[in-house]
Amino acid sequence: MGHTYQAIGWSPQKRRYDIVLATAIALYLGLFVGLGSALKPGLTLETLLIRGLGTAALLALHIVLAIGPLCRLQPKFLPLLYNRRHLGVATFALGLAHGAFALVQFHAFGDRNPLVSVLTSSPRFGSVPDFPFQLLGLAALSILFAMAATSHDFWLAVLTPRVWKTLHMGVYLAYALLVMHVALGALQQERSPWLAVVLGLGLGTLLVLHLAAGWRERAGDRSRETAIGDGYVEVCTVHDILENRAHSACLSGERVAVYRYDGNISAVSAVCRHQNGPLGEGKIVDGCITCPWHGYQYQPGNGCAPPPFAEKLETYRVRVVDGAIWVHPQPLLPGTAVAPARIDGSTT
């Protein structure tokens, strides 16, 4: 966590990540251009770069979209999540370079402004062979630009997490537009079926990963409604939770993280205030709940981030009865201090 915003604040880990990313992109483009010129010597360097940058951007977008469900299915992929926004910005940069080269090669030598030419060159929306597929790519690039321009945590704070998250969910619309862009453009011009096969495999892989992750989350999202007389709901037993870890439950439609630490049980909202990370999958580090996504921390007894940070979570009242943990489903105001329940049944 950082208390102040910096225009550029790369840590050594982020520098290594970006070096690896830049090297991978350079190697991919080098191999694509080299093999392309050897296999199809009639193609110009500009054409090879257009194709190389476009395929690199599409491949990077597949990776961006796969990271989320992979982390839901296997926590070992979490390191990929920490710098996913860097990969997203790189994806936009590749798409922008692809679009710029294409704009120059196909629209820069007429008597109209290149952008005007893109917007007006093919108005036949009712024709599949003549559909203006370039407009789909331009729309997708606009969405990726909005995401890249607001990727910094400064915009997350200004826009609020809810608005920021909604904006960045536009990546799925951008992906759909790009699939249509390729299907109505390159797939109609290429005789080889390999591009269609690869695009289909990418789309199918993403669908399977998201469905698998959603199915796994489905069981945990089933709301628990069996309550005792004063409204408390049994969520699990003490033995279901490892020390300094949590159990996630859904109460009245909201995810709750129930933590066990130092002989205590506390419950807070399971949604991190930073980017809606799953706090129920985090752990207690230095006495604070620590989000597994980006390391944001909260005190388990009151849901407040440690000073000087100001984020706050909703808290919940908790009981331990004969080893069973009961939580009241009505959340308290963010930052409300709640005495933890003792595992041994004593009061605090």
N, C-alpha and C positions, 0 to 999 in steps of 0.2 A: 504494500500500500504506500502511496505517496501523498503527502499532505498538500503539496503545492503542484500546480501544473507546469510542465516544461514543454516547450515546442518540440524538443528532441531530448529524450531521456533514456537512451539505450543502455541497458545493463550488459555485462559481458555475455550473459546467456542470450540476450536478444541480438547482440552483434554476431555471435556464432550462428544463430538461426538465420539471420539475414545474409551472411556470407554463404552459408550452405544453399539457401534459396537462390541467390543470385548466380552461384556457380552452376546449380542444376538447370536454371533457365538458359544460361549461356551454352552449356553442353547440349541441351536439347535443341536449341536453335542451330548450333554448329553442326550437329549430326543430321538434323532435318535438311538443312541447305546442302550439306556435303553429299548425303545419300540421294537427295532429290536431283541434284545436278548430274550425278553419275547415272542414275536410272532414267532420267528424262532430260537429256542434254539440251533439248529444244526450249526448255523453260528459262525465262529470264530470272535474274537475281531478285528483282522486285516481286515477281510472282511467287517465288519460293519463300521470300520473307513474309508476304501476305499470308500464305498458307501456314508457314511455321508459327507465326505470331498468333494466328487464329486458333490453331490446334492447341498451342501451349496455353492460351487463355481458357479454352474450353476444358482442357485437362485440369488446370488449376482450380477452376470452378467446381469440377466434380470432387476434387480433394476437399475443398472448403465445405461442401455440402455433406461429405461423408464423415468429417471429423466429429460432428455433433452426435449422430447415432452411434458411432464407434465408441465414443467416450461413455455413452449410456450403457453399452453392452459390455465394455471392458475398460476399467479405470486405467489400465496401462497406457491408454492412448491420451490421457489427460495432458501430458507435455505438449502434444500437438495443438491443444486448445489454447494454451497460454498466449501464443503469438498468432492466432488465426487471423487477426485483423491485418497483420503484416502480409500474410498470403493473400488476403482479400484486396489490399491496395495493389499488390503486385499483379493480381488478376486484372484489375482495372487498367493498370499501365500497359499490360500486354494487349488488352482489347483496344485501348486507345491507339497504340502503335499500329495494330492491324487495321483499324478503321482509317487512320491517317494515310497509310500506304495505299489502301484501296481507293480512298478519295482522290489521291493524286493520280493513280494509274487509270482510273475509269471515269473521272469527272473533271479533271483539272485542265483539259485541253479543248474544251468547248467554248461557246460564247456566253455561257451562263456561269454565275457563281457556283462553285462546286457543291456547296450545301444546298442551294436552290435546285441544282440538278438532281441531287439525291432525293429530295422531297417531291420532285415533280416528274422524274424521268419515266416512271412506269405507274400510271394510275389504275391499272387493270386489277382491282382487288378481287374481282369475281373469277379470275383465271388462275389456275394452279401453275401452269408453265410460266406465265408472265407476272406472277404476283410480285409486288415490290418488296422482296425479302430483305433488302438493305434497310428498309425502315424498321424492321423488327430488330435488326442488330443495333441500329441507332437508339431505339427505345431501351434495349437492354443495357447499352453502354451508359445511357443517362441515369438509369437506376444504380448501376455500379459506381458512377461518379458521385451520386448523392451519398452512397454508403461510404466511399473512400474519403469524401470531404468531411464527413461527420464521425470518422472512426476514432478520433481522440477522445479521451475521457472528459475533456472540457465540454464537448458537445453532449456527452451523456448526462452531465450535470445540468447543463442549460436546458436541454430538451425534456428532461426527466427520464428515468429508466423506461417507463411505460411507452412514451412516445418514441424514444430512441430504439427500443426493441421492435416496435411496430414498423418503423422505417426500415430497419435492417432485415426484417422478415421479407422485404421486397426482393431479396436474393432469389427466392423461389420463383417469383414472377420473371425476373431477369433470366433465370435458367430456362424456363418454359419458352420465353421469347427467343433465346439463342438456339434451342433445339429446333424450333420452327424456322429460324433463320437459316440453319444448316440444311434442314430437310427440304426447304423450298428453293435453296440456292445451290450449294455445293453438291448435294445428292442428286440433283437433276442434271448436273453438268458432268459428273464423274461416271465413267462406265464401270469402274471397278466396284464390287459390292463391299469392299473391306471397310470403307468409311461408314456405310450404313450399319455394318455388323458391329463395329467399335462403338458407334453412337448408341446403338441398341443395348449393348452390354453395359455401357456406362449408365444409361437410364434405368435399366433393370437392376443393376447393383444398388443404385441409390434407393429405388423403391423397396427392395428387399431389406436393406439396412434400416430404413425409416419404419417399415412395418414391424420388423423384429424389435426395434427399440420401443415402439409404441405398445406392442403386445406385452413387453416386459414391464412397462410402466403402468399398464392397465390394472394389474392386480393391486398395486400399491395405491391407486387412485380410487379404489372402491371405498366409499365413505362408510365409516363405522357409526352405527346409530344406537346400538344397545347401551342404554344408560341406566344408572341407578337413580334413586328418587330425586336427588338434587342436581341431576344433569350430567354428572361425570361419566365418561365413556372409557371402557377398558381398551387399551391399545396394544399391550404386550406384557411380558413379564420382565422382571429385573434381569433374568438369565438370558434374555434375548438380546441384550445390549452389551457389547464389550466395553471395558473401561476406556474412557475418553472418546467414545464413539456414540453414534446415535441410531435411533430407529425412526423411520419415516412413516407417518400415518396420515390419512385424509379424514378430516373432521369438518362436517358441514361444508364440504366442497373446497376446503383449504388444506394445503399441505403443512404438516406440523413436524418439526424435528424434536424428538425426545432424547435428551443427552444424559449419559451417566458419567459422573466424575467425582472423585474424592468422597465416595459414599453418598452422593446426592443425585437427585433426578430433577432436571429442569426441562421446560418445553418452550420453544420459540417458533416463529414462522420459519418454514423451511426454504423460503425464497430470499436469496441474497439481494440486498439493495443495489448492488453494483450492476450486474447483468442477469439477474434472476437465476443465479447459480443454485445448485441443489445442496443446501446446507446440511441436509440429512445424510449426505455422503461425505461430509467433512469430518474433522476431528478436533479435539481440544488441544491447542498448542499454546504453551505458556499461559494457561488459564483462560484462554479465549477460544470460542468456536471459530474455526478457520475454514473459509469457503474453499472447496477443492479446485475451483476454477482459477481464481486470480488472487487468492490469499487474503481477501477482506475478512476482518475479524470482529467478533461481537462477544460481549460478556454474557455468559449463560443466565445469570440471575436477573438481568434487566433488559437484555437485548440491545444494549448500547455499544457502539464501537468505542474502543479505548481512546482516551484523549490523545491528541487534539481532534480526532475525527468525530463527525456528527451523525453518522448513519444510525438508525434505530429500527429494531424489529418489534413486531407484536409479540407479546408474551402470553403464556397460558398457565392457569392454575393446575397443579399436579398433586396427586396422592399416591401413596404406595400402601396397598392393603394385602397382607399375606403374600407378598412377592409379586402381586399384580400391580401394574402401573395404570392409573386412571387419570385422564386429562379432561378438563372442562372444555367443550368445543367453542365456547365464546371467547374470542381473543380480547385481550386487554389493549389499551392504547400503546402505541410504540414507545418503548423505553420505560414501561411500567415495571418497577421492581417487584418480584414475586419470590417469597421464601421458598427455597428448594425443598422437595420432599426427601426425607432420609430413607435410605434403603432399609435400615434396621427398624423403621417404623417410629423412631423418636421424632420429636418436633425440633425445629430450629429457631 
